[in-house]
Amino acid sequence: MTGAPRDRSGGRGRVPVLVGAVEPFVRSDVTPAVVLAVRLLGEIGPDAAPAVPALRAFLDADERPVGHGTWRSVPEDDELCEAARTALWVIEGAAR
């Protein structure tokens, strides 16, 4: 067997890093890397519960945190919101 040791924690060790990667973008220009981090939080599941406030902030923002003024702003916003909704459903739904 080669490569890095497998993470058997269910992703808990990655949650603080991913939350730290998304929180600064709650009110500013979201990048594709942020959307990826949101998706990864959803893949981790209930162990990603510390990310819930940031995920909710993406959805509750009065002004969308995606870049404005290009044709991509609407699809980028849709992609971010879908990723955040899915992550919240997985994180919170499994805990209920």
MMTF fields as JSON, N, C-alpha, C and O atoms, coordinates in Angstrom:
{
  "mmtfVersion": "1.0.0",
  "mmtfProducer": "UNKNOWN",
  "numBonds": 383,
  "numAtoms": 384,
  "numGroups": 96,
  "numChains": 1,
  "numModels": 1,
  "chainsPerModel": [1],
  "groupsPerChain": [96],
  "chainIdList": ["A"],
  "bondAtomList": [4, 2, 8, 6, 12, 10, 16, 14, 20, 18, 24, 22, 28, 26, 32, 30, 36, 34, 40, 38, 44, 42, 48, 46, 52, 50, 56, 54, 60, 58, 64, 62, 68, 66, 72, 70, 76, 74, 80, 78, 84, 82, 88, 86, 92, 90, 96, 94, 100, 98, 104, 102, 108, 106, 112, 110, 116, 114, 120, 118, 124, 122, 128, 126, 132, 130, 136, 134, 140, 138, 144, 142, 148, 146, 152, 150, 156, 154, 160, 158, 164, 162, 168, 166, 172, 170, 176, 174, 180, 178, 184, 182, 188, 186, 192, 190, 196, 194, 200, 198, 204, 202, 208, 206, 212, 210, 216, 214, 220, 218, 224, 222, 228, 226, 232, 230, 236, 234, 240, 238, 244, 242, 248, 246, 252, 250, 256, 254, 260, 258, 264, 262, 268, 266, 272, 270, 276, 274, 280, 278, 284, 282, 288, 286, 292, 290, 296, 294, 300, 298, 304, 302, 308, 306, 312, 310, 316, 314, 320, 318, 324, 322, 328, 326, 332, 330, 336, 334, 340, 338, 344, 342, 348, 346, 352, 350, 356, 354, 360, 358, 364, 362, 368, 366, 372, 370, 376, 374, 380, 378],
  "bondOrderList": [1, 1, 1, 1, 1, 1, 1, 1, 1, 1, 1, 1, 1, 1, 1, 1, 1, 1, 1, 1, 1, 1, 1, 1, 1, 1, 1, 1, 1, 1, 1, 1, 1, 1, 1, 1, 1, 1, 1, 1, 1, 1, 1, 1, 1, 1, 1, 1, 1, 1, 1, 1, 1, 1, 1, 1, 1, 1, 1, 1, 1, 1, 1, 1, 1, 1, 1, 1, 1, 1, 1, 1, 1, 1, 1, 1, 1, 1, 1, 1, 1, 1, 1, 1, 1, 1, 1, 1, 1, 1, 1, 1, 1, 1, 1],
  "groupList": [{"groupName": "MET", "atomNameList": ["N", "CA", "C", "O"], "elementList": ["N", "C", "C", "O"], "formalChargeList": [0, 0, 0, 0], "bondAtomList": [1, 0, 2, 1, 3, 2], "bondOrderList": [1, 1, 2], "singleLetterCode": "M", "chemCompType": "L-PEPTIDE LINKING"}, {"groupName": "THR", "atomNameList": ["N", "CA", "C", "O"], "elementList": ["N", "C", "C", "O"], "formalChargeList": [0, 0, 0, 0], "bondAtomList": [1, 0, 2, 1, 3, 2], "bondOrderList": [1, 1, 2], "singleLetterCode": "T", "chemCompType": "L-PEPTIDE LINKING"}, {"groupName": "GLY", "atomNameList": ["N", "CA", "C", "O"], "elementList": ["N", "C", "C", "O"], "formalChargeList": [0, 0, 0, 0], "bondAtomList": [1, 0, 2, 1, 3, 2], "bondOrderList": [1, 1, 2], "singleLetterCode": "G", "chemCompType": "PEPTIDE LINKING"}, {"groupName": "ALA", "atomNameList": ["N", "CA", "C", "O"], "elementList": ["N", "C", "C", "O"], "formalChargeList": [0, 0, 0, 0], "bondAtomList": [1, 0, 2, 1, 3, 2], "bondOrderList": [1, 1, 2], "singleLetterCode": "A", "chemCompType": "L-PEPTIDE LINKING"}, {"groupName": "PRO", "atomNameList": ["N", "CA", "C", "O"], "elementList": ["N", "C", "C", "O"], "formalChargeList": [0, 0, 0, 0], "bondAtomList": [1, 0, 2, 1, 3, 2], "bondOrderList": [1, 1, 2], "singleLetterCode": "P", "chemCompType": "L-PEPTIDE LINKING"}, {"groupName": "ARG", "atomNameList": ["N", "CA", "C", "O"], "elementList": ["N", "C", "C", "O"], "formalChargeList": [0, 0, 0, 0], "bondAtomList": [1, 0, 2, 1, 3, 2], "bondOrderList": [1, 1, 2], "singleLetterCode": "R", "chemCompType": "L-PEPTIDE LINKING"}, {"groupName": "ASP", "atomNameList": ["N", "CA", "C", "O"], "elementList": ["N", "C", "C", "O"], "formalChargeList": [0, 0, 0, 0], "bondAtomList": [1, 0, 2, 1, 3, 2], "bondOrderList": [1, 1, 2], "singleLetterCode": "D", "chemCompType": "L-PEPTIDE LINKING"}, {"groupName": "SER", "atomNameList": ["N", "CA", "C", "O"], "elementList": ["N", "C", "C", "O"], "formalChargeList": [0, 0, 0, 0], "bondAtomList": [1, 0, 2, 1, 3, 2], "bondOrderList": [1, 1, 2], "singleLetterCode": "S", "chemCompType": "L-PEPTIDE LINKING"}, {"groupName": "VAL", "atomNameList": ["N", "CA", "C", "O"], "elementList": ["N", "C", "C", "O"], "formalChargeList": [0, 0, 0, 0], "bondAtomList": [1, 0, 2, 1, 3, 2], "bondOrderList": [1, 1, 2], "singleLetterCode": "V", "chemCompType": "L-PEPTIDE LINKING"}, {"groupName": "LEU", "atomNameList": ["N", "CA", "C", "O"], "elementList": ["N", "C", "C", "O"], "formalChargeList": [0, 0, 0, 0], "bondAtomList": [1, 0, 2, 1, 3, 2], "bondOrderList": [1, 1, 2], "singleLetterCode": "L", "chemCompType": "L-PEPTIDE LINKING"}, {"groupName": "GLU", "atomNameList": ["N", "CA", "C", "O"], "elementList": ["N", "C", "C", "O"], "formalChargeList": [0, 0, 0, 0], "bondAtomList": [1, 0, 2, 1, 3, 2], "bondOrderList": [1, 1, 2], "singleLetterCode": "E", "chemCompType": "L-PEPTIDE LINKING"}, {"groupName": "PHE", "atomNameList": ["N", "CA", "C", "O"], "elementList": ["N", "C", "C", "O"], "formalChargeList": [0, 0, 0, 0], "bondAtomList": [1, 0, 2, 1, 3, 2], "bondOrderList": [1, 1, 2], "singleLetterCode": "F", "chemCompType": "L-PEPTIDE LINKING"}, {"groupName": "ILE", "atomNameList": ["N", "CA", "C", "O"], "elementList": ["N", "C", "C", "O"], "formalChargeList": [0, 0, 0, 0], "bondAtomList": [1, 0, 2, 1, 3, 2], "bondOrderList": [1, 1, 2], "singleLetterCode": "I", "chemCompType": "L-PEPTIDE LINKING"}, {"groupName": "HIS", "atomNameList": ["N", "CA", "C", "O"], "elementList": ["N", "C", "C", "O"], "formalChargeList": [0, 0, 0, 0], "bondAtomList": [1, 0, 2, 1, 3, 2], "bondOrderList": [1, 1, 2], "singleLetterCode": "H", "chemCompType": "L-PEPTIDE LINKING"}, {"groupName": "TRP", "atomNameList": ["N", "CA", "C", "O"], "elementList": ["N", "C", "C", "O"], "formalChargeList": [0, 0, 0, 0], "bondAtomList": [1, 0, 2, 1, 3, 2], "bondOrderList": [1, 1, 2], "singleLetterCode": "W", "chemCompType": "L-PEPTIDE LINKING"}, {"groupName": "CYS", "atomNameList": ["N", "CA", "C", "O"], "elementList": ["N", "C", "C", "O"], "formalChargeList": [0, 0, 0, 0], "bondAtomList": [1, 0, 2, 1, 3, 2], "bondOrderList": [1, 1, 2], "singleLetterCode": "C", "chemCompType": "L-PEPTIDE LINKING"}],
  "groupTypeList": [0, 1, 2, 3, 4, 5, 6, 5, 7, 2, 2, 5, 2, 5, 8, 4, 8, 9, 8, 2, 3, 8, 10, 4, 11, 8, 5, 7, 6, 8, 1, 4, 3, 8, 8, 9, 3, 8, 5, 9, 9, 2, 10, 12, 2, 4, 6, 3, 3, 4, 3, 8, 4, 3, 9, 5, 3, 11, 9, 6, 3, 6, 10, 5, 4, 8, 2, 13, 2, 1, 14, 5, 7, 8, 4, 10, 6, 6, 10, 9, 15, 10, 3, 3, 5, 1, 3, 9, 14, 8, 12, 10, 2, 3, 3, 5],
  "groupIdList": [1, 2, 3, 4, 5, 6, 7, 8, 9, 10, 11, 12, 13, 14, 15, 16, 17, 18, 19, 20, 21, 22, 23, 24, 25, 26, 27, 28, 29, 30, 31, 32, 33, 34, 35, 36, 37, 38, 39, 40, 41, 42, 43, 44, 45, 46, 47, 48, 49, 50, 51, 52, 53, 54, 55, 56, 57, 58, 59, 60, 61, 62, 63, 64, 65, 66, 67, 68, 69, 70, 71, 72, 73, 74, 75, 76, 77, 78, 79, 80, 81, 82, 83, 84, 85, 86, 87, 88, 89, 90, 91, 92, 93, 94, 95, 96],
  "secStructList": [7, 7, 1, 1, 7, 7, 7, 7, 1, 6, 6, 4, 4, 4, 2, 2, 2, 2, 2, 2, 2, 2, 4, 4, 4, 6, 6, 1, 7, 7, 7, 2, 2, 2, 2, 2, 2, 2, 2, 2, 2, 2, 2, 2, 4, 4, 4, 4, 4, 4, 4, 2, 2, 2, 2, 2, 2, 2, 2, 2, 7, 1, 1, 7, 1, 1, 7, 7, 1, 1, 6, 6, 2, 2, 2, 2, 2, 2, 2, 2, 2, 2, 2, 2, 2, 2, 2, 2, 2, 2, 2, 2, 2, 6, 6, 7],
  "xCoordList": [0.844, 0.0, 0.894, 1.862, 0.574, 1.368, 0.492, -0.734, 1.146, 0.406, 0.252, 0.805, -0.518, -0.735, -1.654, -2.499, -1.487, -2.393, -3.828, -4.093, -4.72, -6.138, -6.682, -6.393, -7.48, -8.105, -9.33, -10.313, -9.281, -10.397, -11.28, -12.14, -11.073, -11.831, -13.166, -13.915, -13.472, -14.702, -14.582, -15.59, -13.383, -13.174, -13.115, -12.901, -13.3, -13.317, -12.067, -12.145, -10.922, -9.681, -9.614, -8.879, -10.366, -10.374, -11.391, -11.302, -12.345, -13.419, -12.895, -13.309, -12.006, -11.531, -10.825, -10.946, -10.099, -9.404, -10.42, -10.294, -11.424, -12.434, -13.295, -13.63, -13.651, -14.417, -13.578, -14.085, -12.302, -11.41, -11.278, -11.028, -11.446, -11.365, -12.631, -12.56, -13.779, -15.027, -15.464, -16.051, -15.19, -15.691, -15.287, -16.125, -14.052, -13.701, -14.482, -14.502, -15.12, -15.817, -17.322, -18.04, -17.806, -19.244, -19.795, -20.938, -19.008, -19.481, -18.652, -18.719, -17.873, -17.06, -17.043, -17.751, -16.238, -16.218, -15.833, -14.708, -16.785, -16.572, -15.828, -16.11, -14.891, -14.125, -14.58, -15.267, -14.209, -14.552, -13.99, -14.589, -12.859, -12.284, -13.191, -13.26, -13.879, -14.805, -15.991, -16.423, -16.511, -17.628, -17.186, -17.945, -15.975, -15.45, -15.35, -15.703, -14.875, -14.779, -16.158, -16.311, -17.159, -18.536, -19.01, -19.633, -18.715, -19.102, -18.396, -19.006, -17.116, -16.373, -16.958, -17.014, -17.394, -18.037, -19.29, -19.563, -20.042, -21.225, -20.873, -21.589, -19.776, -19.353, -18.931, -19.076, -18.415, -18.008, -19.228, -19.187, -20.307, -21.54, -21.648, -21.144, -22.298, -22.582, -21.345, -21.447, -20.195, -18.974, -18.595, -17.758, -19.21, -18.942, -19.89, -20.007, -20.56, -21.512, -20.929, -21.674, -19.636, -19.104, -19.199, -19.053, -19.436, -19.55, -20.95, -21.138, -21.926, -23.321, -23.502, -24.175, -22.949, -23.155, -22.654, -23.317, -21.506, -20.986, -21.859, -22.124, -22.3, -23.16, -24.483, -24.979, -25.049, -26.297, -26.072, -26.936, -24.919, -24.612, -24.58, -25.008, -24.076, -24.095, -25.519, -25.786, -26.431, -27.815, -28.62, -29.568, -28.254, -29.016, -28.526, -29.152, -27.431, -26.843, -27.802, -28.422, -27.919, -28.74, -28.132, -28.842, -26.821, -26.125, -25.319, -24.544, -25.498, -24.835, -23.319, -22.828, -22.577, -21.127, -20.356, -19.181, -20.997, -20.301, -19.927, -20.473, -18.999, -18.614, -19.804, -20.642, -19.884, -21.008, -20.518, -19.331, -21.448, -21.14, -20.729, -20.386, -20.757, -20.453, -21.621, -22.481, -21.638, -22.714, -22.633, -23.626, -21.482, -21.3, -21.847, -21.952, -22.196, -22.586, -23.827, -23.883, -24.801, -26.017, -25.734, -26.106, -25.083, -24.792, -23.843, -23.965, -22.907, -22.008, -22.782, -22.519, -23.734, -24.56, -25.412, -25.538, -25.992, -26.792, -25.949, -26.407, -24.724, -23.833, -23.478, -23.488, -23.167, -22.846, -24.042, -23.91, -25.205, -26.4, -26.772, -27.148, -26.675, -26.985, -26.003, -26.404, -24.725, -23.719, -23.979, -23.875, -24.32, -24.583, -25.844, -25.856, -26.91, -28.154, -27.929, -28.396, -27.216, -26.947, -26.108, -26.396, -25.07, -24.221, -25.036, -24.908, -25.869, -26.696, -27.643, -27.831, -28.231, -29.164, -28.451, -28.976, -27.247, -26.493, -26.032, -26.15, -25.503, -24.966, -26.08, -25.975, -27.128, -28.211, -29.231, -29.771, -29.497, -30.5, -30.107, -30.947, -28.845, -28.379, -28.354, -28.396, -28.285, -28.231, -29.624, -29.75, -30.656, -32.027, -32.593, -33.734],
  "yCoordList": [-1.171, 0.0, 1.24, 1.31, 2.201, 3.427, 4.629, 4.53, 5.77, 7.015, 7.383, 6.738, 8.444, 8.951, 8.021, 7.343, 7.989, 7.174, 7.648, 8.841, 6.721, 7.045, 7.72, 7.303, 8.775, 9.495, 8.716, 8.618, 8.167, 7.371, 8.185, 7.626, 9.485, 10.32, 10.772, 11.488, 10.368, 10.83, 12.246, 12.856, 12.783, 14.126, 15.192, 16.363, 14.816, 15.813, 16.678, 17.873, 16.093, 16.864, 17.914, 18.893, 17.727, 18.688, 19.803, 20.835, 19.618, 20.595, 21.988, 22.955, 22.143, 23.5, 24.172, 25.383, 23.398, 23.957, 24.417, 25.508, 23.585, 23.947, 25.119, 25.996, 25.139, 26.278, 27.545, 28.594, 27.446, 28.596, 29.053, 30.229, 28.123, 28.475, 29.163, 29.964, 28.866, 29.451, 30.707, 31.608, 30.782, 31.914, 33.286, 34.187, 33.495, 34.837, 35.273, 36.459, 34.332, 34.655, 34.795, 34.959, 34.734, 34.831, 36.152, 36.202, 37.21, 38.523, 39.102, 40.304, 38.271, 38.796, 37.808, 36.801, 38.111, 37.321, 35.867, 35.555, 35.0, 33.563, 33.055, 33.463, 32.176, 31.567, 30.12, 29.575, 29.491, 28.076, 27.197, 26.18, 27.583, 26.806, 26.839, 25.859, 27.942, 28.044, 27.11, 26.422, 27.082, 26.185, 24.734, 23.922, 24.415, 23.068, 22.753, 21.654, 23.705, 23.497, 23.274, 22.441, 24.005, 23.816, 22.4, 21.735, 21.95, 20.58, 19.54, 18.558, 19.766, 18.831, 18.77, 17.696, 19.906, 19.911, 19.046, 18.321, 19.12, 18.283, 16.809, 15.97, 16.492, 15.09, 14.551, 13.359, 15.415, 14.974, 14.616, 13.681, 15.353, 15.026, 15.674, 16.779, 15.005, 15.591, 16.083, 16.996, 15.493, 15.959, 17.372, 18.008, 17.871, 19.224, 20.25, 21.361, 19.904, 20.814, 22.19, 23.169, 22.324, 23.672, 24.606, 25.819, 24.066, 24.881, 25.452, 26.311, 24.998, 25.402, 26.924, 27.43, 27.684, 29.143, 29.778, 30.656, 29.349, 29.908, 29.501, 30.314, 28.262, 27.801, 28.558, 28.944, 28.767, 29.549, 31.001, 31.604, 31.548, 32.94, 33.104, 34.136, 32.097, 32.178, 32.296, 33.052, 31.558, 31.551, 32.745, 33.166, 33.3, 34.387, 35.777, 36.773, 35.861, 37.159, 37.994, 37.486, 39.275, 40.183, 40.382, 40.434, 40.49, 40.61, 39.344, 38.939, 38.731, 37.464, 37.652, 38.66, 36.707, 36.846, 36.395, 36.039, 36.406, 36.059, 37.34, 38.407, 37.23, 38.4, 38.927, 38.149, 40.221, 40.845, 41.431, 41.706, 41.613, 42.308, 41.431, 41.943, 40.131, 39.248, 38.304, 38.156, 37.672, 36.729, 35.515, 34.806, 35.265, 34.11, 34.312, 33.345, 35.533, 35.775, 34.986, 34.477, 34.877, 34.133, 32.633, 32.025, 32.012, 30.577, 30.297, 29.262, 31.197, 31.007, 31.078, 30.304, 32.004, 32.106, 30.849, 30.313, 30.386, 29.153, 27.974, 27.162, 27.884, 26.785, 26.841, 25.817, 28.034, 28.201, 27.854, 27.109, 28.393, 28.141, 26.668, 26.132, 26.007, 24.582, 23.789, 22.872, 24.13, 23.43, 23.648, 22.711, 24.887, 25.19, 24.487, 23.93, 24.507, 23.819, 22.317, 21.708, 21.734, 20.298, 19.957, 18.991, 20.751, 20.506, 20.604, 19.753, 21.632, 21.776, 20.597, 20.098, 20.152, 19.021, 17.77, 17.037, 17.535, 16.353, 16.481, 15.536, 17.653, 17.86, 17.82, 17.112, 18.568, 18.665, 17.549, 17.09, 17.114, 16.072, 14.757, 14.056, 14.425, 13.173, 13.24, 12.209, 14.451, 14.616, 14.55, 14.373, 14.689, 14.721, 13.355, 13.219],
  "zCoordList": [0.0, 0.0, 0.0, 0.757, -0.836, -0.92, -0.661, -0.6, -0.51, -0.327, 1.131, 2.022, 1.353, 2.706, 3.484, 2.9, 4.804, 5.608, 5.449, 5.307, 5.475, 5.314, 6.568, 7.69, 6.358, 7.469, 7.927, 7.193, 9.12, 9.633, 10.583, 11.263, 10.629, 11.561, 10.98, 11.645, 9.759, 9.135, 8.618, 8.26, 8.568, 8.058, 9.126, 8.814, 10.384, 11.466, 11.479, 11.761, 11.18, 11.199, 10.112, 10.241, 9.05, 7.942, 8.131, 7.466, 9.016, 9.179, 9.538, 8.899, 10.526, 10.844, 9.665, 9.476, 8.885, 7.718, 6.673, 6.117, 6.409, 5.42, 5.886, 5.09, 7.162, 7.695, 7.565, 7.168, 7.898, 7.751, 6.307, 6.042, 5.372, 3.955, 3.446, 2.514, 4.037, 3.532, 4.291, 3.692, 5.587, 6.386, 5.851, 5.85, 5.396, 4.917, 3.678, 3.347, 2.996, 1.754, 1.921, 0.934, 3.147, 3.376, 2.847, 2.394, 2.896, 2.444, 1.305, 1.047, 0.619, -0.479, -1.636, -1.625, -2.615, -3.849, -3.609, -3.219, -3.85, -3.717, -4.947, -6.073, -4.715, -5.799, -5.988, -5.124, -7.104, -7.27, -6.142, -5.791, -5.587, -4.479, -3.251, -2.51, -3.03, -1.894, -2.117, -1.192, -3.325, -3.635, -3.427, -2.899, -3.837, -3.622, -2.129, -1.702, -1.34, 0.106, 0.715, 1.609, 0.245, 0.727, 0.392, 1.22, -0.813, -1.197, -0.319, 0.105, -0.055, 0.788, 2.194, 2.793, 2.724, 4.039, 4.02, 4.977, 2.945, 2.818, 2.753, 3.301, 2.086, 2.007, 3.368, 3.637, 4.219, 5.559, 6.391, 7.19, 6.207, 6.915, 8.282, 8.481, 9.231, 10.54, 11.299, 12.119, 11.036, 11.704, 11.283, 11.924, 10.202, 9.722, 10.338, 9.822, 11.416, 12.069, 12.397, 12.352, 12.726, 12.974, 11.762, 11.911, 10.585, 9.378, 9.171, 8.31, 9.936, 9.716, 9.719, 8.82, 10.668, 10.612, 9.309, 8.758, 8.821, 7.567, 6.386, 5.5, 6.37, 5.279, 5.272, 4.213, 6.45, 6.538, 6.101, 5.464, 6.443, 6.063, 4.548, 4.031, 3.828, 2.362, 1.851, 0.917, 2.454, 1.981, 2.475, 1.812, 3.635, 4.237, 3.846, 4.21, 3.119, 2.782, 1.937, 1.002, 2.274, 1.469, 0.088, -0.917, 0.053, -1.225, -1.437, -0.571, -2.566, -2.847, -2.854, -3.364, -2.301, -2.193, -3.434, -3.333, -4.593, -5.83, -6.557, -6.275, -7.49, -8.286, -9.071, -9.526, -9.232, -9.946, -11.262, -11.438, -12.167, -13.4, -14.564, -15.629, -14.384, -15.507, -15.708, -14.839, -16.861, -17.143, -16.224, -16.057, -15.631, -14.757, -13.347, -12.592, -12.975, -11.588, -11.175, -10.055, -12.039, -11.675, -11.565, -10.562, -12.567, -12.396, -11.23, -10.574, -10.965, -9.821, -8.51, -7.59, -8.421, -7.228, -7.069, -5.968, -8.166, -8.117, -7.64, -6.837, -8.132, -7.764, -6.278, -5.595, -5.782, -4.366, -3.488, -2.517, -3.829, -3.013, -3.007, -1.964, -4.151, -4.207, -3.357, -2.641, -3.427, -2.618, -1.13, -0.339, -0.743, 0.67, 1.158, 2.256, 0.349, 0.735, 0.894, 1.856, -0.054, 0.007, 1.232, 1.939, 1.482, 2.652, 3.94, 4.82, 4.054, 5.253, 5.406, 6.515, 4.334, 4.392, 4.892, 5.729, 4.37, 4.79, 6.226, 7.007, 6.582, 7.938, 8.977, 9.978, 8.744, 9.727, 9.604, 10.61, 8.402, 8.191, 8.827, 9.392, 8.738, 9.312, 10.843, 11.515, 11.383, 12.841, 13.465, 14.677, 12.662, 13.192, 13.396, 13.836]
}
